[in-house]
Amino acid sequence: MSTVAITGSAGYFGERLIRRLHDHTSVERLIGVDVRDPHPDPHDKVTHFRLDIRNSLLPQLLSSLGVDTIIHLAFSVKPIHDRRQMHEINLVGALNLLRAARMAKVRRIILLSSTTVYGFHGDNPFYMDEKHRTRPNREMQYAIDKVEVETLLLHYARKNPACRIVILRPCSVTGSRVQNYLSDYLSNPVVPVIVGYDPLFQFVYVEDVIDATIAALERRDATGMYNVVGDGAIPLRNVVKLSGGIPLPVPTPVARPVNDLLWYLKLAHSPSGSLNQYRFSCLASNQRLKKELGVVPRFTSEEALGREISAQRIQSIEGTERPPSRAPLSDALREYHRDRERAEEDRILRIVHPRSAKSARSST
């Protein structure tokens, strides 16, 4: 029986994973860690802690709770204008998590990474396997941070052979509430595409990624990297049309400066460094996932995209809006630290002026 800690537990993927693991026979207890509160959905196995994974209390918390498995989902996914802050959230958080793993003597860590670590390059072969070297695009901070976190975990595994490391690399994930750079890009009625380029895209449905995560938890011999992608691929222009958008051809010399301006004005979803993903393909093989982890995605890339489009059309016909996404991580962190500062002030008041603090509390 395992005590499993899930970072990023209040996100859409984290909440769905917790629901699936709640009834799992080998899971005794689930510990959720996130700066955001989860949606009201109480489970008797689950305990949530509103905590920044960079907080120095995390190692003590996981150790005292007897955590033996960590599933690391917490990550700044969407690009933010402060690249240094994004890097700090992702890397410092991962370092603190490994300190927690060492203190708690964790036996297994499962990391949700991304196929973007291979990079979007013109010389990429079709269907790269896990042995293919990682080449994140120079200006794509998300992929750079994913590679660095993977490197940290692999180094930790060499130093701590008793701990198994599993790294799952999904491609673009679809689901009724999944939001990422691609869903934002396709949400516009007119979608810019680069003239002369039509890269192939892969998709995987959110439940298939959860299946892979649970398989990594169940199989004691699981270790290393696994690409988690649906079979097949779809040209970008077809993706745009299937999503109901109108492709707008943009010449390459114009695309970068226009995107830079829109990003500066906070009107674009991502900086111009991400434009390579709309020029070159980054296709991964899922053969190791099938053969060694025993997971066969239930939906192909086309089916995964189709399920997302169907859900959006049903919402449009029924007049229902897309479920609201959670606040951006940067906003959630600001709210978390603001609340923590208030709590710290209350604690100091109770120590220095206990009567005044008591009076202040009773008056509020």
N, C-alpha and C positions, 0 to 999 in steps of 0.2 A: 504494500500500500504506500502510495507516494503523497508527499505534501508538495504541491506544485505552486510556485509563485509566477504570476503573469504580469509583466510590466506593460503599461499601455492598456490596462484591462478595461478602461472605460470607453475605448474606441469601438467602432462597429465590429471590427474583426475580433477584438478581445471579448466583447460581450457574447458574440455568437460562439466563440470557442469555449467560454465558460459554461454556456448552456449545454453544449455537447459533452464537456468533461464532467459536468455535475452528476450525470448518471453513469459515469464510467466506473467499472468495478474495481480498477486498480488505483483509483484516486481517492484518497481518504479526506484530503482537505485542499481547498483552493485559496490562495492569497492573492488578491488583486492590488496592484500598486499603480496609481495614476494621479496626476495633478488635478484631474477632473473627477467629479462625482459620477458614478455610473447611473444609468437609467434605473428607476425603481423596479427591481425585479429580484426580490430577495430569494436567496437559496440558503439552505441550512449548512451546506458545505463551504460556503464562500464568506470570506472576510475581506472587506475593502479597506485600504489605507490611502488617504489623500496625501501623497508624498512625492516630491521631486526625486527622481532616481539619482540625482547628484547630491542628495542630502546625506550627510555623514552618519545619520541614524540608520540608513538602510542596511548596512552590514550587521549591526546589532539586532535589528528587527528580524531579518531572515534567519539569523543564527538562533535567536531565542524561540522562533516558531518551528524550528526543526525542518526547514525547507531542504529537500534533496534534489529538486528539479526546478530549473528556471526556464520559462519561455519568454524570450525577450522580443517584445513587439514595439516598445516605446521608441519612437524615432520622429524627428522633424521631417515629414515627407514632402509637404508642399514648399517650394522655394520661398524664402523670405528675403527682404532687402538687406538684412544684416547677416552676411555670410559668416561672420565671426561668431555671432550668437548661435546660428544654426550648427556650426562646427562644434561649438562648446557643448551644446545640448546633447549632441550625438556621441561625441568622443569622451567627454568627461563623464557623462552618464554611463557609458559602457565600462570605463575604468573603475568607477565606483561599484558597478554591478559585479565586476570580477573580484573586487575586494570582498564584497558580500559573499560571493560564491566560495572564496577561499576560507573565510571565517566560518561559514555554515557547513563546509565540507560537502558541497553540492556534488552529486554524482553525474548530473547531466545538464547541459545547457543547449537549448534549441533557439537558434537565431533566425528570424525572418529577414532575409536579405532581399536581393533583387537581381534579375538578369541584366539590369543596366550596368552591372560591374564589368561586363564584357566590352561595353562601349559601343557607340554607333559609328562604324568606320566603313569606308568604301571597300576595304579588302577583307571584311569579315567573311568567313566561310558560312555556308548554310548549316544550321543546326549544330551549333557548338556544344561539345560535351563539357563536363565539369573539369576536365584536364586543361581546357583552353585557358590561356593566361588572361588575367583581368587587365583591361585597358580603359578605365573610365575616362570619358571626355574631360578635357582639361578644365572647362568652365561649368561642368555639371556637378555642383556641390553635393547633391544627394548621392550620386553614384560614388564620388570620391570618398565620402564619409562611410558608405557601406563597405567599400574595400578596406578602409582603415579599421573598422570595427571587426570585419572578418579576420584581418591580420592579427588583431589583438587576441581574439578568441583562439586562433590556431597556435599562437605563441603560448597562451595560457595552457592549452592542451599538452604541449610539449613539456612544460614545467610541471604539470599536474596530470600524469597519465591515468590516474584513477577517475578522472572526470571525462566523460564522453562529450564531444562537441558535434552537434548536427547543425548544418547551415542549409536552410531552404531558400532557393532563389526563384520566386515566382516572377512571371512576366506581368503585363498589365492585368490587374484583377477587376472583374466585373461583379456587380451585385447591386441590388436596388438602392443601397445607401453608401456604396463605396465611392469615395471621391479622391481623385488623384490628378496628376498633371494632364493625363489624357482625357479624363472625363470633363475637366474644365475646358480643354481645347475643343472638344467636340460639342460642347453645350451651346456654342454660338450658331446662329442661323446661317451665317456666311463664314466658312472656315478657310483660312489662307493655307495654300499648299505651295511648295517650292517648284518653280518651273523646271521641267526636265527630270524630276525625281518622283518616284512612286514606291517608297519602301514597303516591305512586307511587315505586318504586325501580328504578334501572337497575343492570345487572350486566355485567361483561366478564370473559371467561376469561383467565387469565394468559398463555396462548400468544398470544392476540390482541394483548395489550399488548406482548409481545416482538416480534411481527410489526411493529407500529407503530414500535418503537424501531429495529429493523433497517432499515426503510424510511427513517426519518429519517437514518440513517447512510449509506445507499446513495445517496439523491437529493441531488445537490449543490445543487439549487435550493430544497430544503426550508428554510423559515424561518417563525418566528412560532409561533402556538398551534394545537394540534389537540386537539379532544375525542376521547377514545378510549372509546367506549361501545358496548355491544351494542344491536341494534335492539329497540324495544319497551320496555315498563315493566310492573311488577307491583305491585299494591297491597300495602302492608305486611302486612295481616292474612293475605293469601294466602301471602306469603313465610314468615310464622311457621308457618302450617299445613303448607306444603310441607316445611319444615325439621323437622317433627315436634313443634313446640312447641304449647303451649296459650295462646292470647291471654288476658291478664288485663287487663281494662279498668281504668284508673286515672284518676280525675278530675284535671283540670289543676291545681287548687289544692293537691292532695295530692302530685302527682308531684314537683314541685321540692323541697319540704322533705324528703321521704323520700329522694330521690336524693342531696341534700346530706348527709344523715346517713350514708347507706351509703358515699358517697365519702369522707367524713371517717374512717369506720371501715375504709376500704380494702376494702369489700365490693362496691362498684360498679365497673364497667369504665371509666366516664367521668363527668365532673362534670355538673351539671345544665344547664350552658350548652349541652350537646350535645342537649338534649331537643327542640330545634326540628326536628331532622332526622326526628323521629318524629311531627311535626305537619304539616310543609309539604314539598312536593315540590321537588326540584332536578334537573330533567331537561335534559340537554344534547343538542345535535344532532351527529351524526357525519358530516354531509354533506361538510364540508371534508376530513376524513380520507379519505373514499372518493374524492372528485373530484381533490384536489390531491396527496395522498400515495399514492393508489392502493391503500389498504388497506381491504378489506371484511371486517369481523369474521366469523369462521367460525360463531360462535354468537350467537344472540339473547340478550337478557337472561334469558328463561325457560330457554333451553337451558344457558346458563352456570351458572345456579343449579341446574338439574337435574343437571348433571355433578358438581357439588360434593356434592349430596345423595346421588347414587348412590354416589360414592366412600365417603362416610361409612357408608352402609348396608352396602356390601360389607365394609368393615372391621369393622362390628358383627357381621355374619353369620359372617365368618371368625375372629372372636375376636381380630383384630389391633387394636392401639391406633393412634390418630392419631400420625403421626411427631412426635416432640417438637420444639417450636419452640425457636428460639435464645433465649438469655438476653436479658432486656430490655436495651435499649441502655444505660440508666443503670447496670445491674449490670456490663455488659461494659466500660463506661468506667472504673468503679471498679477492676475487675480489671486493665485495661490500665495505668492509672496506677500501681497498686500494683507491677506487674511492672516498669514503667519506672523507678520509684524504686529498686527493688532493683538493676537494671542500673546506674543512676547511682551508687549506693553502691559497687558493685564497681569501677566505673571509677575513682572517686576513691581507693579503697583501693589499686588498682594503681599509681596515681601517687604517693600519699603514702607508702605502706608496701608496696612491691612484694613483698618477701619474705614479709611477714605475709599479704598477699592470696594469694600463691601457696600458702602453708601452709594458709590457710583453705580454699582450693579443693580442695587435695589431701585434707584431712581430711574434706570433705563428699563 
